[in-house]
Amino acid sequence: MSESVPRSIEVGTGASARRIAVRVRDGAAPALFWLGGFKSDMGGTKAVALDEWAAAQGRACVRFDYSGHGESGGDFTASTIGRWLEESAAVFEAFVKGPAVLIGSSMGGWLALLLAQALRQRGATNPGLPLPWGEVGARSVPGEGVRTIERQRPPHPTPLLPSGRSRPSSRAMGERERAGGRATASANTGSVSGLVLIAPAVDFTEELMWKRFPDEVKQQIETQGFWQRPSQYSEAPYPITRDLIEEGRKHLLLGGLIETGCPVRILQGVKDPDVPWQHAVELSSRLARDDVVLTLVKDGDHRLSRPEDIERLIAAVAEF
């Protein structure tokens, strides 16, 4: 059984440089690629449970903390969806060398969809090309893990039109990839074989925050640049910045078709106070051209971290 090895990469240059903590477990494909939630970290219940399952199954697993989260460096108040997406892409490019299942929780569900679209835009016919925005690659630095080099990026990758091609079932796709990977993907280039999303908070900065904030909160954000939002998950409030809201508008997905090019599994608690179950239904409707299964957990909350929730999560991941 392989060990989960702590690594790190550096994303950005100059004043924007930040060290991103990563834990990598070697193993068979498809790898598990974990994207955590807002103010969460890779030591959470779901992330650790998935890593333990991967170890037992001999599967590869990659976890990391966004800047301003957990073991990573960087200032949380300076972070945006674009910066966290840039870091997600950098970690994926550095540590995923074959097919992978993107597993996103809450905000991580949004980032997983954005990352899948960026990888799809890069195109399976050009697997050696870098992502169309953000990082252009990574290089090893003795004693420092992997260092990435930043590149200017467009504000938002343009979603591709649906190809119209039929695709195999998720299980058949997983078996094919275990046997040797997708025929169109390079063995040394990461690709996405499926997505598993837990209470996906897609477009949350706009739909679940800004549109629901009272006028006085909006005014404070606009004039002071931030608002300290109370949280039931922490004694300290969460700073919601104007940059987080405004930059998030570059990455909104719910206004049109979301074409991922792979099967999607969604787990959503009906009693979730943060991401209403109707939000997951709306997302599912935007994924209508893909193989999508939405599971509503009647007594489930936002975290879905109970033993029975973990069982559902692992069952969804095991499809790939």
N, C-alpha and C positions, 0 to 999 in steps of 0.2 A: 504494500500500500504506500503510495507516494505521500509526501508531506505537503502541507499548505505553506509555501515559502513566501515570507515577506519581501516585497520588492518596492521600488519607487521609480517614478519618472518625473521629469520636470517639463511642465507645459508652459509655453509662452517665453517671452524674452524681456529683458529689462525690468521695468517696474511691474509688468503683468506676469512675470514668472512665478509659478507656484509649484510646490512639490506635492505630487499625488501619490498617496500610499496605496499599494496593491498587494493582494495575496493571490498567489498562483499555485494551483495544484495540477501537475501533469497527469495526463490520462488519455483515454480514447475519446474520439469525436462521436457525436457532436458535443462540444464543450458547453458548459453552463456559464453564461455571462450575466452577472448580477448587476442591476442598476437600482440603487436604493431610493428612498423617498426624501422629501424635504425635511432637513434637520435629522435625518436618520444616518446610520452608519453600517459598515459591513460586519459589525459584530452583533447585529440584531438577530432575533430568534429565527426568522425565515432564512436569512443569508447563511447562518451557521448550519441550520438543518439541511439546506441544499448542499453545502460543502461536505457535510458528513455523509449524505446520500451519495454524492459523487465519489467520495473515497471508497465507499462500500461497493459501488458499481464499477469502479475502475475508470470513471469518466473524468475528464479535465474540468476544472472550475476556476473562474477568474472573478474576484471581488475587488472592489476599490471604494475609496471615499472621495466624494467631490471636494473641491477646495472649500475651506470653511467648515468642513464636516470631519468628525472622527479623528483619525490619525494624520490626515492631510494638512498641509499648510494653506495659507491664503486667508483673506479676510472675508467672512461670510457676507458682510454688508456691501462688499465690492462685487459680489457674484451676481450672475444673471443666468437665464436659461441658456443663452448662447455660450457662455463660458463653461457651464457644466456639460453642455453637449460637446464642446470642443475637447474637454477632458475625457469624456466617454469615448469619443472617436480615437483619441490618442492612445488610451489604454487598449482598446480593441485592436488597433493597428499594430501595437507593440507586442501583444501577448496572444492573440488568436490567430492561428495559422491554418485553420480549416473550418468546416461547418460548425456553427454554434447556435444555441438556443438563447435568445435574449429574454431575460426574466426581469421585468420591471415592476416595482411596487410604487403605487401612488405617483408622485412626480416622475419616478423612474419609468413608469408606463409611457408617459409622454416622450421622455428622452429615448426610450427603446424604439418607439415608432419613428421618431425623427432620424435616429441612427440607421434604422432599417431602410428608410427612404433614401438616405444619403448613399448607403452601400448599393442599393438598387440603381440609383442614378449613375454611380460609377460604372455599373454594368458588368454582368457576368462575362460579356465578350471582351472586356478590357480589365481583367482582374488585377493586373499589375499596376494600374494607375492609382495614385493617391485619391483619397476622398476629395470631392469637388469643393471643399472648404476646409479650413482648420489645418490640422497637422499634415505634414508631407512625409512623415516617417519617424523613425526613432533610431538612436545609436547608443550602444553600450558605453558607459563611463565607468572605469574601474572604481569599485567601492561605492558607486552611486546608482547601480541598477541600469536603467535606460533613460537617456535624455532625448527629448523630442525637440524638433525645430518648428517654430511657428511660421505660418504663412497667412497672408491676407486672405479673407474669405468673403464671398458674397453674403448679403444679409440673410438669405434663406434659400435652401435648395428647392428647386421647382419640382413638385410632384410629377411623376410620369403618368401618361395616360395608360389605362389598362391594356395589357398585351392581347387579351382575348384567348390566350392559350390555356388549354386545360392543364391541371397539375395533379400529380398523384396524391394519394392520401398521406397524412402526416406520418403514419407508421411506415408506409412503403418508402417514403422519402428518407426517413431516418435509417431504414435498413440499407437503402442504396448508398447513403453517405457513409455509414459505418464500413461498407464494403469497399469504399474507395473514393468517396466524395462525389459532388456533383460533376457531371461531365464537363460543364462550362467553367468550373472554378479551379483556380490554381491551388495546388496542395499547400503552398506557402502563403496563401492569401485568405483572410477571414471572410466567411460568407454566413448568411443567416438561413437556417433551416426551419425556424419557427419562432413564434413569440408567445410568451406566457405573461399576462398582465394581471396584476393584483390591484383592485380598486384604482384603475388607471385615472390619474388626475390630468387628463389631456386638457390643454388650454386653461389650466386652473388659475393662472394669474389674471386672466380676463373674465372667464365665466364663473369661477368659484370665489374670486376675490373682488376685483374691481367693480363688477356689475352688482355685487351684493353689499358693498361697503356703503354705509350712510354718507350723506353729503359732507358731514363734518370730518369724517375720516379721509375722504378724498381730498378735501381742502388742506388738511394737515400734510398729506403726502405730497401734494403739489407745491405747497409753500415751504415746508420744512425739509422735504426730501425723504422722509421716512415716517413710519408709524409703528409703535411697539404693540404687536398683536398678542393678546393673552392666548395661552395654549393649555389644553388639558393634559398634554403630554410632557410638559416641562414647567418647573417653577418660574423660570425666567421667560419673559415674553419673546416672541419672534419678531425681529425687525423686518418690516416690509418696506422696501425702498422704492422710490420713484423709478430708478433704473430697472429694477426687477420687473415692474409693471410695463414700462414703456418698451424695453428690449424684448420682453416676452411676446409682444405683438408681431414681431418678425417671424415667429415660429408657430403661429396658430394653425390648427389642422381641421377643425370641425366645420369650416366653411365650404368644404368640398369633399370629393372622393379621396380616401386614403388607400393607396395601393401599395401593399407591402411586398407582394410577390411570394408570400409564404403563409402557411396556416397560422391562425391566431386563436389562443385560448384565453378567456377572460374570467376571472373569479371576482365576484362582487358581493359584499354584504348588504343586505336590505336595510339593516339598522345602522349603516355607516353615516355618522353625522357630518363628515367632511366632504365625501364624494357621494352624492345621492345615487341610488341605483339607476335612476332615470338617465343620469349622465353616461353610465355604461351602456344603456340601451341605445342612446343617441350615437355613441361611438360605434357600436356594432352596426348600426344602419349605414355609417360611413365606410364600413369595411365589407359592404354587401357583395363585392366581387371576389372576395377571398373565402377560404375555408375557415369559418369563424364559429366558435362555440362559446356562448355566454352562460356561465353557471351562476345563478343567484342563490346565495346562502341566506335563508330566511332570518336566522338569528345572528347573522354575522355582523361584526363591527368593521371599522376601517382597517385595523391592523391585520385581521385574519391570521392570528398567530397561535390560536389554540391547537392542541394536538390534532383534533379532527380537521382543522383548517390546513395544517401542515400536510396531512395525509392527502387532502384534495390537491394541494399544490404539487406535491411530488408525483401524484398520479398524472397530472397534466403534463409535467415535464417529462415523465417516463414515456409519453406518447412519441417522443422524438428520438 
